[in-house]
Amino acid sequence: MTDANARPDPEAMFAKLEAMKAQAEETLARFEDMQTKLAEDAVEVVSEDGLVKVKLDGEGKVAEIRIDEYAMRMRQSLSPTIMSLIDEANATYALKSAEMAQAVVGDQFDIMGMVNRDMPQHLRDKARQHLDRGDR
């Protein structure tokens, strides 16, 4: 076998590069679409008694905390309730983001596996409840 026979065909290589470029551009467009959808859809979680509400903006930052007048009287439990709701809102945002990203990358990466591995079970369960209820 000669060296000329062992070398890849330049046209085939170019076609392969073009296909890779098209796939990368498509993936990038899907990620940009995902970011737009995520930015449009804030996450909002409400305490079980409905007295405290935490809302995250499209970037996952706390945008609003609403506290009912009655909840203000429960000073001992108010701070832990707010902190817990912020944790739940962050977990809900992370889970929602991971689901959207998983849809974009398909089975190339196990994004949901990473989230499931790194997020405590109780927060994952609460986040799933919020998403299933439509607290977005």
C-alpha positions as CSV (number, residue, x, y, z in Angstrom):
1,M,0.0,0.0,0.0
2,T,1.4,3.4,-0.9
3,D,1.2,6.6,1.1
4,A,-1.3,8.1,-1.5
5,N,-3.8,5.2,-0.7
6,A,-3.5,5.7,3.1
7,R,-4.3,9.4,3.0
8,P,-7.9,10.4,3.6
9,D,-9.8,12.0,0.7
10,P,-9.7,15.8,1.1
11,E,-13.3,16.1,-0.2
12,A,-14.6,13.6,2.2
13,M,-12.7,15.3,5.1
14,F,-14.2,18.7,4.0
15,A,-17.7,17.2,3.8
16,K,-17.3,15.7,7.3
17,L,-16.1,19.1,8.6
18,E,-19.1,20.8,7.0
19,A,-21.5,18.3,8.6
20,M,-19.8,18.9,12.0
21,K,-20.1,22.6,11.6
22,A,-23.8,22.4,10.7
23,Q,-24.5,20.1,13.7
24,A,-22.6,22.6,16.0
25,E,-24.6,25.5,14.6
26,E,-27.9,23.7,15.1
27,T,-27.0,22.8,18.7
28,L,-26.0,26.4,19.4
29,A,-29.3,27.6,18.0
30,R,-31.2,25.2,20.2
31,F,-29.2,26.4,23.3
32,E,-30.0,30.0,22.4
33,D,-33.7,29.1,22.1
34,M,-33.5,27.3,25.4
35,Q,-32.0,30.4,27.1
36,T,-34.7,32.6,25.6
37,K,-37.4,30.3,26.9
38,L,-35.8,30.1,30.3
39,A,-35.4,33.9,30.5
40,E,-39.1,34.4,29.7
41,D,-40.3,31.9,32.3
42,A,-39.6,32.9,35.9
43,V,-39.7,30.4,38.7
44,E,-42.1,31.0,41.6
45,V,-42.6,28.8,44.6
46,V,-45.1,29.2,47.4
47,S,-45.0,27.9,51.0
48,E,-47.4,25.1,51.9
49,D,-49.5,27.5,53.8
50,G,-49.5,30.0,51.0
51,L,-48.2,32.8,53.2
52,V,-44.7,33.2,51.7
53,K,-43.8,33.3,48.0
54,V,-40.3,33.5,46.4
55,K,-39.9,34.4,42.7
56,L,-36.7,34.0,40.7
57,D,-36.1,35.8,37.4
58,G,-35.1,34.2,34.2
59,E,-31.5,34.2,35.2
60,G,-32.2,32.3,38.5
61,K,-31.8,35.4,40.7
62,V,-34.2,36.2,43.5
63,A,-36.5,38.8,42.0
64,E,-39.3,39.0,44.6
65,I,-40.1,37.7,48.1
66,R,-43.7,38.2,49.2
67,I,-44.7,37.7,52.8
68,D,-48.3,37.7,53.9
69,E,-49.1,39.9,56.9
70,Y,-50.0,36.9,59.0
71,A,-46.6,35.3,58.3
72,M,-44.9,38.4,59.7
73,R,-46.3,37.5,63.1
74,M,-44.5,34.1,63.0
75,R,-41.0,35.6,63.5
76,Q,-39.5,32.3,64.8
77,S,-40.3,30.4,61.6
78,L,-40.3,33.2,59.0
79,S,-36.5,33.2,58.3
80,P,-36.2,29.4,57.9
81,T,-39.3,29.4,55.7
82,I,-37.9,32.1,53.4
83,M,-34.5,30.3,53.2
84,S,-36.1,27.0,52.5
85,L,-38.2,28.5,49.7
86,I,-35.2,30.1,48.2
87,D,-33.5,26.7,48.2
88,E,-36.6,25.1,46.6
89,A,-36.8,27.9,44.0
90,N,-33.1,27.4,43.1
91,A,-33.6,23.6,42.9
92,T,-36.7,24.1,40.7
93,Y,-34.8,26.5,38.4
94,A,-31.9,24.0,38.2
95,L,-34.2,21.1,37.4
96,K,-36.1,23.0,34.8
97,S,-32.9,24.2,33.2
98,A,-31.4,20.7,33.2
99,E,-34.5,19.3,31.6
100,M,-34.4,21.9,28.8
101,A,-30.6,21.4,28.3
102,Q,-31.1,17.6,28.2
103,A,-33.6,18.0,25.5
104,V,-31.1,20.0,23.5
105,V,-28.1,17.7,23.8
106,G,-30.1,14.5,23.7
107,D,-28.1,11.5,24.9
108,Q,-24.7,13.0,24.2
109,F,-24.4,14.1,27.9
110,D,-26.3,12.9,30.9
111,I,-27.2,16.3,32.3
112,M,-30.2,15.0,34.3
113,G,-27.9,12.4,35.9
114,M,-25.5,15.1,37.0
115,V,-28.3,17.1,38.6
116,N,-29.8,14.0,40.2
117,R,-26.4,13.1,41.6
118,D,-25.5,16.5,42.9
119,M,-28.9,17.8,44.2
120,P,-30.1,16.5,47.6
121,Q,-33.1,14.2,47.2
122,H,-35.4,16.3,49.4
123,L,-34.8,19.4,47.2
124,R,-35.2,17.4,44.0
125,D,-38.5,16.1,45.3
126,K,-39.7,19.6,46.2
127,A,-38.5,20.9,42.8
128,R,-40.4,18.2,41.0
129,Q,-43.5,18.9,42.9
130,H,-43.3,22.6,42.0
131,L,-42.7,21.8,38.3
132,D,-45.6,19.3,38.3
133,R,-47.9,21.8,39.9
134,G,-47.0,24.5,37.5
135,D,-45.2,26.7,40.0
136,R,-42.8,28.0,37.4
